[in-house]
Amino acid sequence: MPSDRYVVMSVGWDGQKRIHTCLLHLDIVEGKVWIQWDGREDGIARDLIAAGIAKHDIVLGFHPENIRPYTEYAVR
């Protein structure tokens, strides 16, 4: 099953402390955008919709499958 994976990381140093954090993880699977992790304050889903991606093509993968039917987005 072909897919694409996109990850935005914060990597660097804060003084003597190493920073290595995933800010955003998206997968494109069978034509749908799966939001696997969204560390943004406002969330990426609104931006995807504004870019023309329909809600039924966005899966909130960070929610368990039994919760997804209660969102406005795709279940799978």
Secondary structure, DSSP 4 states (H G I P E B T S, - for coil): --EEEEEEEEEEEETTEEEEEEEEEEEEETTEEEEEEE--SS-SHHHHHHTT--GGGEE-TTS-TTTGGGSSSB--
